[in-house]
Amino acid sequence: MYTVLDPSGYGGNVGAYLDTAAKVQDVVSRLETAYNRAVEAEKLARENKPWEAYDKWRLIFGDYFPTYG
């Protein structure tokens, strides 16, 4: 919807590929899902359930997030 300049200064509009309403909605949906999982992970951590919290974080970050244990 808006031009978002590359903060690193290497490129132009980093959101140029979001050229349809369907693509924008897909990104919004994915970000909302990730946010909700992060909130749940933090809640589980506060409840002293680290295994379950790590599972939620891995749903968000995949292999980029280390395994627990």
C-alpha positions as CSV (number, residue, x, y, z in Angstrom):
1,M,0.0,0.0,0.0
2,Y,2.9,2.3,0.8
3,T,6.5,2.6,-0.5
4,V,8.9,1.1,2.1
5,L,12.5,1.9,1.3
6,D,15.1,-0.7,2.0
7,P,16.6,0.3,5.4
8,S,20.0,-1.1,4.4
9,G,20.1,1.2,1.4
10,Y,20.8,-1.5,-1.2
11,G,17.5,-1.5,-2.9
12,G,14.3,0.4,-3.6
13,N,10.9,-0.5,-2.3
14,V,11.1,-3.7,-0.3
15,G,7.4,-4.2,-0.6
16,A,7.1,-3.9,-4.4
17,Y,6.2,-7.5,-4.8
18,L,3.0,-6.9,-2.8
19,D,1.2,-5.7,-5.8
20,T,-2.3,-7.2,-5.3
21,A,-4.8,-7.1,-2.4
22,A,-4.6,-10.9,-2.2
23,K,-0.8,-10.8,-1.6
24,V,-1.1,-8.1,1.0
25,Q,-3.9,-10.1,2.8
26,D,-1.7,-13.2,2.7
27,V,1.2,-11.3,4.4
28,V,-1.1,-9.8,7.0
29,S,-2.6,-13.2,7.8
30,R,0.9,-14.7,8.2
31,L,2.1,-11.9,10.5
32,E,-1.1,-12.2,12.6
33,T,-0.5,-15.9,13.0
34,A,3.1,-15.4,14.0
35,Y,2.1,-12.7,16.5
36,N,-0.5,-14.9,18.1
37,R,2.0,-17.8,18.4
38,A,4.6,-15.5,19.9
39,V,2.1,-14.3,22.5
40,E,1.2,-17.9,23.3
41,A,4.9,-18.8,23.6
42,E,5.5,-16.0,26.1
43,K,2.5,-17.1,28.1
44,L,3.8,-20.7,28.2
45,A,7.2,-19.4,29.3
46,R,5.6,-17.5,32.1
47,E,3.7,-20.6,33.1
48,N,7.1,-22.5,33.4
49,K,6.4,-24.6,30.3
50,P,9.6,-24.2,28.3
51,W,9.1,-27.2,26.1
52,E,5.8,-26.0,24.9
53,A,7.1,-22.4,24.5
54,Y,10.0,-23.6,22.3
55,D,7.5,-25.5,20.1
56,K,5.6,-22.3,19.5
57,W,8.8,-20.4,18.7
58,R,9.9,-23.1,16.3
59,L,6.5,-22.8,14.5
60,I,7.4,-19.2,13.8
61,F,11.1,-19.5,13.0
62,G,11.5,-23.1,11.9
63,D,15.1,-24.3,11.8
64,Y,16.4,-20.8,12.6
65,F,15.3,-21.3,16.2
66,P,17.4,-23.7,18.2
67,T,15.9,-26.8,19.7
68,Y,15.4,-27.0,23.5
69,G,17.4,-29.4,25.6
